[in-house]
Amino acid sequence: MAQTTASSSALVVVDYQNDFCHPDGAFGRAGHDLSAVQAVAEPIRQLRQEAHRCGVPVILVRVEHSDWTDDQAWIRRFEGLPDEARPKGAVATKGSWGADFYELDADDRDLVLVKHRYSAFAYTPLELVLRARCVTQVVICGVQTDVCVLGTARDALQAGFQPVVVSDAVATGDQSAHQAALDGIRVRVGPLAAANEVIEAWSDG
C-alpha cells in the first residue's frame, strides 16, 4: 500500500444508497444479490469514524437522477443490453427514499456531494474541495466497484490525486466484475488497501 497519512487524505464514500444496498431498494426489488454490498457497511462505518477522529475530510457522495440532468445519451446507455439485463424502473431519483444514504447519517463533519454520472468528479466541485483542503490522496470506498468506484478512482488519478481503493470496503453484486475491477485498478490506477491498513496509517499520523 502507498503511504497514507491523515494530513494528506480525504475519505470519499461513493453511492452507499438505499436503491443499491437496501432490500427494498431498486436493486433489491430487481432480485440483485445484496450480500456483498451490505457486508461493506461495517468497514465503511469504521473508516468514517476513524477519519472523523483523525481530522480526515469525509465526503459522502450520492447519485441523483432527474429530468434536469438525464440527457438522451445518459438515458440510452443501456440500449446495448438484452431486455432482461436492463434496469427496471427509476433508480436514485432526486428526492426519493432510494437516493438516501444506506446506514449513513451525514453530520456537520461530512460534506454531502451530489453527482449525476458515474464518477464523483464529473460535473461536481470535488476537485475544488480536495485542493482547498490540500488533499493529495483520495481514499475511496462504496459501491459499485466496477462502475462508480472505478470511474471515481480513474478520474482522481487523471486530476492529479493518488487514489487508494479500500478493497474490503467496496462491493458490487457480481463478484467476478468486482474482482476484475480491483485487478484493473491495482495495475493501472492506484494501490489497493484493506480498511484496517488505512485506519492504522491514519492513527500513526
Buried (B, 14 or more C-beta within 10 A) or exposed (E): EEEBBBEBBBBBBBBBBBBBBBEEBBBBBEEBEBEBBBEBBEBBBBBBEBBBEBEBBBBBBBBBBBEEBBEEEEEEEEEEEEEEEEEEEBBBBBEBEBBBBBEBEBEEEBBEBBBBBBBBBEEBEBBEBBEEBEBBBBBBBBBBBBBBBBBBBBBBBEBEBBBBBBBBBBBBBBEEBBBBBBEBBEEEBBBBBBBBBBBEBBEEE
